Amino acid sequence: MSSVDPHAHRLIPGVVARRRNVVALRFTEHALVVATADPVSMEAESELGSVAARTVQFEVAPPGLLVDVVADLYPEEEGLRHELPPLTH
């Protein structure tokens, strides 16, 4: 991943970063650069643009690296995934 602004991750809620497996790298007033393993996901681009209120630009990164970085950036939510009951139909 290229240069990372240490405050950029605050633009993406942890639940969204985990679901989309993305890491915010840097931002300007109008744009957010995000590392992702799926740079063609229109759904991710739309959701991220909505939550960050910026145009989203993607950079490609390995999925395993993203999982590790997301876990490091959002440690307070680490246990949250395990506390939710499984969905049943």
C-alpha positions as CSV (number, residue, x, y, z in Angstrom):
1,M,0.0,0.0,0.0
2,S,1.2,3.5,-0.7
3,S,1.5,6.3,1.8
4,V,-1.1,6.2,4.6
5,D,-2.6,9.1,6.5
6,P,-2.9,8.0,10.1
7,H,-6.3,9.7,10.3
8,A,-7.9,8.5,7.1
9,H,-9.4,5.4,8.6
10,R,-11.7,7.6,10.7
11,L,-13.7,8.3,7.6
12,I,-14.8,4.7,7.3
13,P,-16.7,3.0,10.2
14,G,-15.1,-0.3,11.3
15,V,-18.1,-2.3,10.4
16,V,-17.9,-1.1,6.8
17,A,-14.1,-1.5,6.6
18,R,-14.5,-5.1,7.8
19,R,-17.4,-6.0,5.5
20,R,-15.7,-4.5,2.4
21,N,-12.1,-5.4,3.5
22,V,-10.8,-1.9,2.8
23,V,-8.4,0.5,4.3
24,A,-8.6,4.3,3.9
25,L,-5.1,5.5,2.8
26,R,-5.5,9.2,2.5
27,F,-8.1,11.9,1.8
28,T,-8.7,15.4,0.6
29,E,-11.7,17.6,1.0
30,H,-13.3,15.9,-2.0
31,A,-11.7,12.5,-2.4
32,L,-10.8,9.4,-0.4
33,V,-8.2,6.9,-1.6
34,V,-8.9,3.4,-0.4
35,A,-6.9,0.1,-0.6
36,T,-9.0,-2.8,-1.7
37,A,-8.6,-6.3,-3.2
38,D,-11.7,-5.6,-5.4
39,P,-11.2,-2.3,-7.2
40,V,-14.2,-2.9,-9.5
41,S,-16.9,-3.2,-6.9
42,M,-19.5,-0.6,-7.6
43,E,-21.3,-1.4,-4.4
44,A,-18.2,-0.7,-2.3
45,E,-17.5,2.5,-4.2
46,S,-21.0,3.7,-3.6
47,E,-21.1,2.7,0.1
48,L,-17.7,4.2,0.9
49,G,-18.5,7.4,-1.0
50,S,-21.7,7.7,1.0
51,V,-20.2,7.2,4.4
52,A,-17.1,9.3,3.7
53,A,-19.0,12.0,1.7
54,R,-16.2,12.0,-0.8
55,T,-15.4,10.5,-4.2
56,V,-13.6,7.2,-3.8
57,Q,-10.5,6.1,-5.7
58,F,-9.2,2.6,-5.3
59,E,-5.7,1.2,-5.0
60,V,-5.2,-2.6,-5.1
61,A,-3.8,-4.4,-2.1
62,P,-3.6,-8.1,-1.1
63,P,-6.7,-9.3,0.8
64,G,-4.7,-10.9,3.6
65,L,-2.8,-7.6,4.2
66,L,-6.1,-5.7,4.3
67,V,-7.6,-8.1,6.9
68,D,-4.6,-7.6,9.2
69,V,-4.6,-3.8,8.8
70,V,-8.3,-3.5,9.4
71,A,-8.0,-5.5,12.6
72,D,-5.2,-3.2,13.7
73,L,-7.0,0.0,12.9
74,Y,-10.3,-1.0,14.5
75,P,-9.2,-3.1,17.6
76,E,-12.1,-1.9,19.8
77,E,-14.4,-3.8,17.4
78,E,-12.4,-7.0,17.4
79,G,-14.8,-8.9,19.7
80,L,-17.9,-7.5,18.2
81,R,-18.0,-10.1,15.4
82,H,-18.1,-12.9,17.9
83,E,-20.8,-11.4,20.1
84,L,-23.5,-11.2,17.4
85,P,-25.7,-14.3,17.2
86,P,-25.7,-16.1,13.8
87,L,-28.5,-15.2,11.4
88,T,-31.2,-17.8,11.1
89,H,-34.0,-18.1,8.6
